[in-house]
Amino acid sequence: MVEVGRLPWDQSTFTGRLNYFARVTDLRLMFATSSTLKKVEGIVTAYRHGISLPHVTKEEAIRARVIYDSAFHPDTGDKMNVIGRMSAQVPCGILLIGGMMVFYKTTPQVVVMQFFNQTFNTIVNYTNRNAKSKTNNIQVATGYVGATSGAVIASIGLNSLAVKAPPLLKRWVPFGAVAAANFINIPTMRQRELVDGIIVTDKDGNALGKSRKAAVKGIGQVLISRLLLIAPVMCKGLSLA
C-alpha cells in the first residue's frame, strides 16, 4: 500500500520543510476544484483507516497529501476557506502590501487599506488557528477590532510624525502599521494558548502535556516570521520610490 502519510521530504530538516511548504503554498492550489478536494480527501482518509488503494501511484499519493494539507485543517479535518489557506498568501499579500504602499497619504486611505489588511489577517489567523485551543467569537472580534484600531492609530500617528520628513521616510508608515497590528492581532487571536498552554508531543506524536512557554515561543516566532516575510517586499518598494 502506498503510504500517503509519509512525505518524501524529511520534516526534521530545514530543506525538507522548505520543500514541503513550497508545495503547500503553491498559489495554483487555490484553484483546486471541489471534485479534486473530495478525491484527495478520500485518498488520505482511506490511508489513515488502513485501507489499501492499489490503483494510486506513489506520485499520486504524494500529490494528494500536498493538496489535502493545503486545503484541510490539520486538527479538525474541515475544509478551510480559500482566502485563509497558505496558497492564498502570496497573491493576497502582494495586493494588500502594494495597496498600503500606494494609498497611505490620507486618513481615509489609511483606514480603508488597514480595514482590508486586518480583515485578511483575521481570516488567516482564524482559519489556521490551533483548534485544540478553543477560540470563541468574542476573542476573534476583539483581535480584529484591536488589530484594525492599532494599525490605523499607528498609521495616523506615524503619518503625523513624518509630515516634514522626506517622501522616502513616509513610505515606512505602512510597515510600521502592519508591525503594530500583528503584535495586537496574533496574540489576541491565540490568547487561549498563552493562558492554557499548547500540547507538547514527542517525536512519535505522543502527547506529553501542555506548556505555556512553548506557546509564548511559538507565537513569538510567528510574529517575527510575519514581519520578515513582508520586509523584503516593502523594502523593495521603498527602493523604487
Salt bridges, closest charged atoms under 4 A:
GLU3 OE1 - ARG6 NH2 3.59
ASP26 OD2 - ARG28 NH2 2.66
ASP69 OD2 - ARG65 NE 2.69
GLU193 OE1 - ARG190 NH2 3.00
ASP196 OD2 - ARG192 NH2 2.89
